[in-house]
Amino acid sequence: MIKNKFRLNSFFVVILILISYNVQAQSQEKIELIVLLNEFEEDYSVNFNYLYEDFVNTEVIRPSRTNSLVEALDFISYQFPLEFTFISGSSISVNYNKTVYCLSFFNARTSKSIPGVEVIYDNQTIGYSNPMGRIFIDESINAIELQFAHPNYYDTGVKSSIQNIDSCKTLYLFPEIELDEVLIKEYLTKGISLNPDNSLEIIPQEFGVLPGLINADVLHSLQYVPGIVNTDETIAQINVRGGTHDQNLVLWNGSRMYQTGHFFGMISAINPLINHEIKVIKNGSSAFYNEGVSSVIDISSRKHSQEYNHKLQLDFLSANASAFLELNRKSNLQVALRRSLTDVWESPTYNGFTDKVFQNTEIQDLLQDNNNRITTQQELKFFDVSLQYDYEFDSGDQLNVDVLAIQNELTFDEVLETTQEQKRNDFKQRNFLANLNYKTDWSDKHSSSIAFNASFYELEAFNQSVLSSQELLQTNQVVDLKFSFRDSFQLSDRFYLNNGYQFSEVGVRNNNEVTSPEVILRAKDVLRTHSGVSELTYTSKDEKLRARVGVRANYYDGFDEVRWEPRFNFSYQANRYWRWNLLGEIKNQTLTQVIDQQQDFLGVEKRRWILADEENFPIINNQQIEAGFNFNKKGWLLQGSLYHKIVEGISSGSQGFQNQLEFLQINGDYEVTGVEVLVQKRIDNFNFWANFSVMDNTYDFNNFNPQQFANNFEITQSSAFGTSYTTDELKLSLGGRYFAGRPTTEIDSENPILTPETNPRLNFLSPNESNLEDYLQINFTATYQFQLSNSSIKTGFSILNLFNSNNLTQQFFRLADSNTSVENVRIKSLELTPNAFISIQF
């Protein structure tokens, strides 16, 4: 079913691109002026008198064929300074207009012409650039005194002498890609910036280097940000301020990602060669964001610069390629593809990752079961492909079409050595995302945009054993469709008003099909949500105070319920060095991930998405407030935040319990109070940084005793630290993470099993009263770049867990198969794991 949807949507996008390209080709058809005049002579029975050498190789945009002759000539005059004089009814003289000179505007980054540039002289608008980016100015006007304005570009201020009209003076304008002032340019490393609203902006293509990362892996880089921890070392479990991973809203060009990683979370599913930027928001988010009660990770591929158009990369896990193609002056296409090498080469990185992710899974259990002499043969593959198409109309309107497909596949065969009987088990995880966005500028102060987003997700596992005839098929599917409208208006120099409407329809299907005995369980839920959004931003005249206040109203169709979500974000620059922040938000979330059984989906991906039903699974509500500061002086950066967060309506099934709450379905809350601090110092080519976080994170379950106890994701203290050395060619980084062990539940060692004869069960002590040992991991990365004339070669290596520290990331107890003894399962961290790469850019 999902495969068909993949094909259908891929077909739809391709057709849409071809239609757009065809429309563009018709509306932007260029023709030589002399050829066009010859056509006019035949069509309108006229004669044109001109000097051939004056117009040879001169091109213009063809007028509409429905125009009259006068309208067609006016259209040509708008593009080029020509005078058409009717000597008689059928004889027309063609000459240059010698009283004007020409200006031509181009995008400084893409070299595309810019229509609609406002030209201002003596505080008055004298005209706008035409579809070819040109404007013709009376020779009496002093070009040095001209000013230029465009809502999407800014002038570099560079002026030079005006050329002859037959070679327009070229002026380059830069796109306004930094609408928000950047507060800190290098936060932890080059390519990560801190904005005044306390959000982080990450541009992977400008990345420096972080310990253990050979690529600009944006999701893995978050582990070094204060308040963000991944205790199991995978991006499949990013915990922001004590929340679960499903409480993070991860968007790719407006479409929600339900699968964020390859290799079961060991690497990001976002291709590092794609030009994109990422915004990370832990609090005070815009009211235009829905869901995500813990954080927003907004990935956009729209705003970027491109130094090289083609890139190839090979590392110990995958082969990677990307290409940026300028189809013509108005459109471009960016394509990227990554494919794993894991099915053809078991590299040291592959071996290290498989040892980590297959712990406490059916695969490892079979390998450790020697009584039945079962062996396994496994094969893991992953790939991702993205297509991004941009088109700019003559009016300046913009059309964006984006497609992203992600897939993981695992197959392993069980082989009974005594009979050589063999049975295959399959695991597949797919996510297909699509975005269609259209933006128009009504004026330099007013713009609107509409967007259609779709995300299709499927998780499927087929499980069978050589020791029985039973077969199990499990599926989890999500269909997420969204329509958005946004209108932005500049009320004054200080105030901006943004209003919008969003409609979303989310359907979730969960199936379990068992044979021998035959049991079929199927569940499907659909939820439609209508949302109205209004948001006001303010910047004081001295730009010291910045404020954003917004409200979102969600109407949940299935529950006939309205929930209001106010948000605010205040930032004040007290002086040159100090900035203070006050942030707050209320959010709701209807989607969550739960675990039914620890061995679901072969144990490698236990979580399935479900929709709120306001009975067993209520809508999750978050209330958070935060105060913070930033200090920046002479290479020193000091940042701090104090926050308080309450999340209500969580399900015990979403928290990953493996104690006395594992098989209970109860709802509760958790409350977090925390402090985050970052210290950073730059000295020449060296950068030193360290962050420290403390939190108190407590569950509250009314229907359980004890009612309050430590959250599974309470990390009482966590820190990350590192140093890097960076030049244009060489980049080195050494650093790591240290945090307190996560909570765990012990059993009564003297009486571990209750009622062993009738109903054996573990005798747990109070939940989460103990903690694992502290975690420490040191990582290293080195890269070197060779710059060639028209290309560059980059190579390097990384080592995760440089000192091969033996850390525990999880511990729990379970009854052995006989139900007469207790097994202590200890999940270990990644061992020393190297990786290396080489990339070519041209």
C-alpha positions, 0 to 999 in steps of 0.5 A: 500500500505504501509502495503504491503511495510512494509511486503515486506521489513521485509521479505527481511531483514529476508531472507537476515539475514538468508542467511548471517547466512547460508553463515557464518555457512558454511565458519566458520564451526568448527570441532574437529581436530581428527575428521577431520584427520579421514575424511582425512584418508578416503578421501585421503587414508592416515594414521596419526600418533599422540598421541590422548591426544595431540589433544583431544578437539582441534578445527579448521576451516574446509578447503575448500573441493576443497583443495588438501591434502597438501593445507588442511594441510597447512590451518590447520597449519596456524590455529595451530602450527602443523608439518605434516611430510610425512614418506611415501606416505600414512603415515603422522606424526603429531607433535606440532611445539615446536619452536613457541609460540602462541598469540591470539587476542580478542576484549576487548568489545565483546570477539570476535577473531580478524583476520588480526592483524599485528604483528611487530618486530624490525620495520618489519612485521612478520605476521598477525593473522589468521581467529581464531585470532591467530599467531605463533611466533618463540621462539627466538623473545622476546614477550615484544618487539612485537608491534600490529597494526589493522586499527579498534583496538588499543593495551592497551600496557599490556604485560605478560609472554607467556603461553605454545603453547597448551594455547595461550597467550590472548591479548585484543585490544580495538575497535577504537570507538573514532576516533575523539578526544573528547574536552569536556567529559561532556557537560551539563551532562554525555553522551554528549560530545563536539568534536573539530569540534563543533559537539555534540556527545550524547551516551544515554546509558551513559546518566546522567540526565537532567531536566524533562527527565526520559529516554535518549530521545535524541531529547528532550535533544536538547532543552537544547543545545544553539541555539535549541528551541522547542517553542511548547514543542514538538520534532515535531517542533525543531527549530535550529537557526531560521529554521523550523523542516523540515530543520533538517536532521534526520538520523537513520543508514543512512536512513532519518527519516520522523517521529521523534516522538510519541504522536504527538511529545511529546516523541522521536520515538527513543527507549531509550533502543537501544545502539546508539550514536547521532551526532548533527551538526549545521554548518560545516557538512561533505560534505557526508551529503545531505539536512538539511539546518538547522542541521544534527542529525545523529543517529548511532547504530554501535559504542557502548558498552554493559554492560547488554544484556537484558533490560525491562522498564515500565513507565506511557506511554509505556512498553519497552524491548531490547535484545543484542544477540551474535549469535556466534563469528562473528555476533550479533543481537540487538532487541528492542520493545516499545508499548504504554499503552495509550489505556489501561490506562489513566495515569496522563502523558497521560492526560497531553499530550492529553490536550496539543496536542489536542488543536486547533484540530477537537477533541477539537472543537467537545468537546467544541461544545455543541449545537449539543450535540456531544461527542467523544471517542478517543484511541491513540496507538504507537509502534516502533520496531528495528532490528540490525544485525552485521556480521564480516567476517574473512577478517575483512569486516563488514556487517550491516543490520538495520530495524526500524518501527514506528507507531502512531494510533489515532481513535476517534468516534463522537457520536450524543447524540440525536440519538446515531449515531456514526462515526469513524475517523482514523489517522495513521502515519508510518515510515519504515527504512532499511539500508544495509551496507558493509565495507571492509579494503583494507589495514590499510590505505585504506577502502571502503564501500557501503550502500543501504538505504530506508525510507517509510513514510505514513500519513493518515487520514479518517474524517467523521462527524455525522452531514453530509454525507461527507467523507474525506481521506487524505494521504501523502506518501514518498518513499526515496531510496539511494545508497552510495559509500565511499572510504577513504584513508590515504595519510600520517600521516597528511592527509586523503582523502574521496571520494564518490558517492551517488544516491537518488530517492525520490517520494512523493504522496499527495491525497485528496478524498472527497465525497458529492460532489466527489472531487479527487485530486492526485499528485505525484512527483519524483526527482532523484539526483546524487551526487559526494563528495570529502573531505580532512581532516588534522591534524597538527603534534602537533595536534593543528590544525584540518581542514576538507574541502569538496565539494559536487556536486548535479545533479538534474535529473528532473531540469537538474541542478548542485549545488555545496556545499562547506563545511569547518571546522577549529579548532585550539588549541591556548593553553591548555585552549583555542580552536578557531573554524571557520565553514561554509557551503552551502547546498541545500534541495529539501524536505519541509513540508507545511500546506494547511489547519490548520485542515488537518489530523484532525488538529493533524498533519497538515504538509505534505511533498512535493518535490521541483519543481523549480516553486511553490516550489524552492530548498531551499539554505542555506549559513552559516558561524560561528566563535567560541571559547571554554575555559576549565579549572579547571571544568569551560567550556565557549563556544561561537559562532557568526553565520550568516545564509541566507536561500533562496527559502522558501515557505510561506506554510512551515512557519505555518502562521496564519495571512494574509499570511496563504492562500498565496503561495509565496516564499522568504528568511530569514536571521539570525544573532545570538550569543550563549554562554554556561557556565558550572561549575563542583564541585565534584558531582554537575554540574551547567550550563546555556546557552544564545542565542540571534538572529535577524531573518527576513523574506524577501518576494518580493511579499508581503508588507511589504517585511521584517518582523520578522520570525515566529521562531524568539526568540530574546533571549532564555536560559536554565539552570540547576543543577544536582547532580550525584553519581553512585546510585542517580541522581537529576536534576533541571532546565528549559528554559526561552525565549522571546515570539514568534512573533504574529500578532494582528488585529485592535481591533476597526475594526476587520472585513473587508467587513463583509456583502460581503466578511468578512475577518480579518483586520490584523495589520502588520505581527509579530509586537507583541510578546507573553509573555515570556515563563518560565518552570521549570522541575525536575528529580530524579533516583536511581539505585540498583546494584545487583550481575548480574543485576541492577534495576533503578527507578525514576520520573520526573515532567514537569512544576514543578510550573504549569506555565501558558505559551502561546505557540501560539496565532492567530485570526479566524472568528467564524462560523457565520463570524460576530465575531472574535475568539482569539485562545490561545494555552497553554503550558503543565501543571504540568505533572508527569511521573515515570518508573522502569527498569531492566537490566540483 
